[in-house]
Amino acid sequence: MSNAPGPAPASSPTVANGSASPTQTTPLIKPNDLRGILQYVPRFQGQIFVIAIDGAIIADENFSNLLVDIAVLRSLGIKVVLVHGIGHQLQELATLRGVAITNNDGTGITDAATLDLSIRAGSRVSHLILEGLTQNSLKAVITNAVRALPLGIIKGVDQQLTGKVERIDKDFIGELIAQHVVPLIAPIAFGPDGKSLRVNSDLLAAEVAEALHATKIIYLTPHAGLEIAGTVRREISVEALKKILATQPEQIAEAVRSKAEHAIKAIETGTPRVHVVDGRVFDGLLNEIFSNEGVGSLVYGNDYQQIRQATKRDVRFIYNLTRAAVKREELLHRTQQAIEKNIDQFFVFEIDENIIACVTLYFYPDMPQLAEVGSLYVLPFYHNRGVGKKMVEYACLQAKERGVTTVIALSTQSFGFFSNVCGFEETTKDTLPEARLKLYEDSGRNAKVLVKQIG
């Protein structure tokens, strides 16, 4: 970062002071809003999304709309692999035929009768999906790309015809994708002898994503998302989710616990992001992918959420990000030209390659022990999630690495955040360097001056 003097940072950081829902801030991107969708196309084009559809969603009235959404993804150059479940259909078929099944989700014992009904249910569901894809002018193939071995004996109990994935034929699936064919994978795998084994579809999606180096798994379920301690979590890190599963698994709603477990497996084996989305919501799939806020739950790995040095390509995004705060006189006005000139002072916080927060860090060449944090802004949807605190802590860390011992901040409306959350203390304006003091007095904003010792 350059030490050259530049315009002083804006004086009043804007941070979280209340929770906001997507409907209270920026409206969700509508699927017909091409300008909104097209900003994501360069990021997602050519990437592989594994979409795992619960059997209950295939039976839902919104299923036909989901297939249209999948056609939209394909038209934008996103490579799609479909994995489907059959639990809902298997239970219905068992009831219709009066057959007692040993389990309906492929996680417990699978006896011969249960496997027979599973194959029948799987064939029916695969055909329904093929019909829908055909109606949307998409080519698709039901594959036998999953090789499995019997799960064996677990805690003294023979799991019989339940399988564990041994290998995914990624070359075969890759060839289909290259030919613009949608691979369709049922939760029925094949053993070394060619005979069928029942596999859990949540696990199967994670295995397929790992083999194909997919960018996302999207679980489409009949639930609003990952419900944890009675509340749907819109986003959670894999570390936090793993800790909850290890110490308080009962906090995660049983209906989505399998999704949580396999989201962790997927991320730990290289899939950066896992979404859990209500497949019953009209346009839910597109809004989850093509909006910052989403509509479901997101589980992310370390490389997903990050703070980085801003670059010139971020100038327009930073300008647009802070415009609302400037209108409310929470931040000083900066033109795009001014931001670009001082871009080396900016750090940005990204989620899914979208900038949702920014902060500046300014060094005083004639006072190397002093630095100033400013222009802190966090999108309202991300308030109360610790983003603002992380931005300030990161700026202080960067300053400390440069030998700074004292960090100052000026604020007109968010000084409580700096003092209560970030450990700053109020001080007098005499703390400011002479040049900065003149700018402070000329502005007439009468901002509070805060200071923090970091050396």
MARKOLKE-935274 format. One record per residue (C-alpha): residue in three letters; y, z, x. Coordinates in steps of 0.2 Angstrom, whole numbers, padded with zeros to 4 digits, always signed. Each point is the difference from the previous one (the first is absolute). Example, Ala and Ser with C-alpha at 12.3 -4.5 7.8 and 13.67 -1.06 7.14 Angstrom:
<pts>
ALA-0022+0039+0062
SER+0017-0003+0006
</pts>
This chain:
<pts>
MET+0000+0000+0000
SER+0017-0004+0007
ASN+0013+0013+0005
ALA+0014-0011-0004
PRO+0013+0007-0011
GLY+0001-0007-0018
PRO+0006+0005-0017
ALA-0004+0017-0004
PRO-0015+0002-0012
ALA+0003+0002-0018
SER+0004+0018-0004
SER-0009+0005-0016
PRO-0019-0002+0001
THR-0008-0003-0017
VAL-0017+0009-0002
ALA-0012+0007-0014
ASN+0008+0011-0013
GLY-0011-0003-0014
SER-0016-0009-0005
ALA+0001-0017-0008
SER-0013-0011-0008
PRO+0000-0019+0001
THR+0007-0002-0017
GLN+0015+0011+0005
THR+0004-0010+0015
THR-0004-0018+0004
PRO-0010-0009-0013
LEU-0017-0005+0005
ILE-0001-0018+0005
LYS-0005-0011-0014
PRO-0014-0012+0003
ASN+0011-0015-0005
ASP+0013+0006+0012
LEU-0004-0013+0013
ARG+0014+0006+0012
GLY-0007+0018+0000
ILE-0018-0006+0003
LEU+0004-0013+0013
GLN+0007+0013+0012
TYR-0017+0006+0002
VAL-0009-0017+0002
PRO+0003-0002+0019
ARG-0007+0018+0002
PHE-0016-0003-0010
GLN-0003-0018+0002
GLY-0017-0003+0008
GLN-0005+0018-0001
ILE-0016+0006-0008
PHE+0001+0012-0015
VAL-0017+0008-0007
ILE+0002+0003-0018
ALA-0013+0012-0007
ILE-0001-0001-0019
ASP-0008+0015-0010
GLY-0012-0006-0013
ALA+0011+0009-0013
ILE+0014-0011+0004
ILE-0010-0016-0002
ALA-0004+0006-0017
ASP+0019+0004-0004
GLU+0011-0012-0010
ASN+0012-0002+0015
PHE-0014-0007+0011
SER+0005-0018-0004
ASN+0018+0004+0006
LEU-0007+0007+0016
LEU-0009-0017+0004
VAL+0017-0009-0003
ASP+0008+0012+0013
ILE-0014-0004+0012
ALA+0003-0018-0002
VAL+0019+0004+0004
LEU-0006+0008+0016
ARG-0010-0015+0005
SER+0014-0012-0004
LEU+0011+0010+0012
GLY-0013-0002+0014
ILE-0007+0017+0000
LYS-0019+0000+0003
VAL-0009+0010-0013
VAL-0018+0007+0000
LEU-0006+0008-0016
VAL-0012+0015-0001
HIS-0005+0006-0017
GLY-0008+0015-0008
ILE-0013+0001-0014
GLY+0000+0018-0005
HIS+0008-0002-0017
GLN-0012-0015-0005
LEU-0015+0009+0007
GLN+0003+0015-0011
GLU+0002-0011-0015
LEU-0015-0010+0004
ALA-0011+0016+0002
THR+0006+0007-0016
LEU-0003-0017-0009
ARG-0018-0001+0006
GLY-0004+0019+0000
VAL-0003+0001+0018
ALA+0003+0016+0010
ILE+0009-0005+0016
THR+0000+0011+0016
ASN+0019-0004+0004
ASN+0013-0013-0005
ASP+0011-0001+0016
GLY-0013-0003+0014
THR+0003+0017+0008
GLY-0016+0009-0005
ILE-0018-0004-0003
THR-0003-0018-0006
ASP-0018-0002-0008
ALA-0008-0016-0005
ALA+0007+0000-0018
THR+0017+0004+0006
LEU+0000-0014+0013
ASP-0007-0013-0013
LEU+0015+0004-0012
SER+0012+0000+0015
ILE-0005-0018+0004
ARG+0002-0005-0018
ALA+0017+0008-0002
GLY+0005-0007+0017
SER-0004-0017-0005
ARG+0009+0001-0016
VAL+0016+0007+0008
SER+0000-0013+0014
HIS-0002-0014-0013
LEU+0015+0007-0010
ILE+0010+0000+0016
LEU-0005-0017+0004
GLU+0005-0006-0017
GLY+0017+0008+0001
LEU+0003-0007+0018
THR-0005-0017-0006
GLN+0012+0001-0015
ASN+0014+0003+0013
SER-0006-0015+0011
LEU-0007+0010+0014
LYS-0016-0004+0009
ALA-0011+0015+0002
VAL-0018+0004+0007
ILE-0011+0014-0004
THR-0007+0005+0018
ASN-0015+0008+0008
ALA+0010+0005+0015
VAL-0004+0018+0000
ARG-0015+0006+0009
ALA-0006+0018-0003
LEU-0013+0013+0004
PRO-0008+0013-0011
LEU+0011+0016+0000
GLY-0016+0009+0003
ILE-0003+0019-0002
ILE+0015+0011-0002
LYS-0003+0019+0000
GLY-0018-0003-0004
VAL+0003-0011-0014
ASP-0005-0019+0000
GLN+0015-0011-0005
GLN-0013-0014-0004
LEU+0009-0016-0003
THR+0018+0005+0004
GLY+0006-0009+0015
LYS+0012+0003+0015
VAL+0009-0015+0007
GLU-0007-0006+0017
ARG+0009-0016+0002
ILE+0013-0011-0008
ASP-0002-0019+0003
LYS+0018-0002+0005
ASP-0002-0018+0006
PHE-0007-0005-0016
ILE+0015+0008-0010
GLY+0012-0007+0013
GLU-0006-0018-0003
LEU+0002+0002-0019
ILE+0018+0006+0002
ALA+0003-0014+0012
GLN-0005-0012-0014
HIS+0012+0008-0012
VAL-0015+0008-0009
VAL+0001+0018-0007
PRO-0015+0010+0006
LEU-0007+0011-0014
ILE-0011+0015+0006
ALA-0010+0010-0013
PRO-0006+0018+0004
ILE-0018-0007+0002
ALA-0005-0002+0019
PHE-0015-0007+0008
GLY-0012+0009+0011
PRO-0010-0008+0015
ASP-0013-0005-0011
GLY+0012-0009-0012
LYS-0002+0013-0014
SER+0014+0007-0009
LEU+0009+0017+0003
ARG+0013+0008-0010
VAL+0017+0004+0010
ASN+0015+0010-0005
SER+0014-0013-0003
ASP+0014+0012+0007
LEU-0010+0001+0016
LEU-0004-0019+0000
ALA+0019-0004-0001
ALA+0003+0011+0016
GLU-0014-0008+0009
VAL+0006-0018-0004
ALA+0018+0004+0005
GLU-0006+0007+0017
ALA-0011-0015+0003
LEU+0014-0013-0005
HIS+0015+0010+0008
ALA+0008+0000-0017
THR+0018+0006-0001
LYS-0002+0009-0017
ILE-0013+0007-0012
ILE+0006+0001-0018
TYR-0011+0010-0011
LEU+0003-0005-0018
THR-0005+0015-0011
PRO+0002+0007-0018
HIS+0011+0014+0008
ALA+0019+0001+0004
GLY-0004+0003+0019
LEU-0006+0014+0011
GLU+0002+0016-0010
ILE+0002+0015+0011
ALA+0003+0017-0006
GLY+0004-0007-0017
THR+0013-0012+0006
VAL-0002-0019+0004
ARG+0005-0002+0018
ARG+0010-0016+0003
GLU-0003+0001+0019
ILE-0010+0011+0012
SER-0005-0002+0018
VAL-0018-0001+0005
GLU+0002+0016+0010
ALA+0006+0010-0015
LEU-0013-0007-0012
LYS-0014+0003+0012
LYS+0006+0018+0002
ILE+0000+0003-0019
LEU-0018-0008-0001
ALA-0006+0012+0013
THR+0008+0016-0006
GLN+0004-0002-0019
PRO-0010-0015-0006
GLU+0001+0007-0018
GLN+0019-0004+0000
ILE-0004-0019+0000
ALA-0005-0005-0018
GLU-0019-0004+0000
ALA+0003-0017-0008
VAL+0009-0006+0016
ARG-0008+0011+0013
SER-0011-0015+0006
LYS+0015-0011+0002
ALA+0008+0014+0011
GLU-0015+0002+0010
HIS-0002-0019+0003
ALA+0018-0002+0003
ILE-0001+0011+0015
LYS-0016-0009+0006
ALA+0010-0017-0001
ILE+0015+0006+0009
GLU-0010+0009+0014
THR-0009-0017+0003
GLY+0015-0011+0001
THR+0007-0004-0018
PRO+0019+0006+0001
ARG+0003+0002-0019
VAL-0011+0005-0015
HIS+0008-0001-0018
VAL-0007+0008-0015
VAL+0007-0008-0016
ASP-0002+0001-0018
GLY-0008-0017-0005
ARG+0004+0002-0018
VAL+0019-0001+0003
PHE+0007-0018-0003
ASP+0007-0007+0016
GLY-0005+0016+0009
LEU-0009-0009+0015
LEU+0015-0011+0003
ASN+0012+0014-0001
GLU-0010+0010+0012
ILE+0000-0013+0013
PHE+0017-0008-0003
SER+0011+0015-0001
ASN+0005+0015+0011
GLU-0004+0013-0012
GLY-0016-0007-0007
VAL-0008+0007-0016
GLY-0016+0008+0007
SER-0005+0011+0015
LEU+0001-0005+0018
VAL-0010+0007+0014
TYR+0007-0005+0017
GLY-0005+0002+0018
ASN+0011+0005+0015
ASP+0005-0017+0004
TYR+0007-0003-0018
GLN+0014+0012-0001
GLN+0012-0001+0015
ILE+0017+0002+0007
ARG+0006-0013+0012
GLN+0015-0007+0009
ALA+0009-0012-0011
THR+0002-0018+0005
LYS+0012-0014-0005
ARG-0012-0006-0013
ASP+0003+0016-0009
VAL+0019-0001-0001
ARG+0000-0008-0018
PHE-0013+0013-0006
ILE+0010+0015+0007
TYR+0016-0007-0008
ASN-0009-0002-0017
LEU-0009+0017+0002
THR+0016+0010+0002
ARG+0012-0010-0012
ALA-0003+0012-0015
ALA+0004+0015+0011
VAL+0016-0008+0006
LYS+0006-0003-0018
ARG-0003+0019-0003
GLU+0010+0004+0016
GLU-0015+0008+0007
LEU+0001-0012+0015
LEU+0014-0009+0009
HIS+0001-0018-0003
ARG-0008-0011+0013
THR+0000-0019+0000
GLN-0015-0009+0005
GLN+0009-0006+0015
ALA+0004+0018+0005
ILE-0018+0005-0003
GLU-0006-0014+0011
LYS+0012+0004+0014
ASN-0007+0018+0000
ILE-0018-0003-0005
ASP-0006+0009+0016
GLN+0006+0016-0008
PHE-0011-0002-0016
PHE-0018+0006-0003
VAL-0009-0005-0016
PHE-0015+0007-0010
GLU-0012-0013-0006
ILE-0014+0001-0013
ASP-0010-0016-0002
GLU+0012-0009+0011
ASN+0014+0005-0012
ILE+0015+0009+0006
ILE+0003+0016-0011
ALA+0011+0010+0011
CYS+0012-0001+0015
VAL+0009+0012+0012
THR+0012-0003+0015
LEU+0000+0009+0016
TYR+0016-0002+0011
PHE+0002+0006+0018
TYR+0017+0005+0007
PRO+0001-0008+0018
ASP+0013+0013+0006
MET-0011+0015-0007
PRO-0018-0004+0004
GLN-0006+0016-0007
LEU+0007-0004-0018
ALA-0007-0012-0013
GLU+0004-0003-0018
VAL-0012-0004-0015
GLY+0008-0010-0014
SER-0003-0013-0013
LEU-0015+0009-0007
TYR-0006-0008-0016
VAL-0016+0001-0009
LEU-0005-0011-0016
PRO+0001+0012-0015
PHE-0019-0004-0004
TYR-0005+0008+0016
HIS+0011+0016-0002
ASN-0009+0017+0002
ARG-0014-0008+0011
GLY+0007+0006+0017
VAL+0006-0017+0005
GLY+0018+0006+0004
LYS-0006+0014+0010
LYS-0012-0011+0010
MET+0015-0012+0004
VAL+0011+0014+0006
GLU-0014+0008+0010
TYR-0004-0017+0008
ALA+0018-0003+0004
CYS+0001+0018+0008
LEU-0016-0004+0010
GLN+0008-0016+0007
ALA+0015+0009+0004
LYS-0009+0013+0009
GLU-0009-0012+0011
ARG+0017-0007+0005
GLY+0005+0017+0007
VAL+0010+0005-0016
THR+0001+0019-0003
THR+0012+0000-0016
VAL-0001-0011-0015
ILE+0014-0001-0013
ALA+0000-0007-0017
LEU+0015-0003-0013
SER-0003+0001-0019
THR+0010+0001-0015
GLN-0014+0001-0013
SER-0016+0004+0009
PHE+0005+0014+0012
GLY-0013+0012-0009
PHE-0014-0012+0005
PHE+0005+0001+0018
SER+0002+0019+0000
ASN-0014+0005-0012
VAL-0013-0013+0005
CYS+0004-0006+0018
GLY+0006+0016+0008
PHE+0018-0005+0003
GLU+0014+0013-0001
GLU+0018-0003-0006
THR+0013+0000+0014
THR+0019-0005+0001
LYS+0007-0017+0003
ASP+0005+0005+0018
THR-0018-0002+0005
LEU+0003-0019-0001
PRO+0005-0010+0015
GLU+0018-0005+0000
ALA-0002-0018-0005
ARG-0012+0005-0014
LEU+0012+0013-0006
LYS+0013-0013-0002
LEU-0011-0011-0010
TYR-0005+0015-0011
GLU+0018+0005-0003
ASP+0005-0018-0004
SER-0014-0002-0013
GLY+0007+0014-0011
ARG-0018+0003-0006
ASN+0000+0018+0006
ALA-0018+0000+0003
LYS-0009+0016+0006
VAL-0005+0000+0018
LEU-0018+0006+0004
VAL-0008+0003+0017
LYS-0017+0003+0006
GLN-0006+0005+0018
ILE-0015-0009+0006
GLY+0000+0003+0018
</pts>
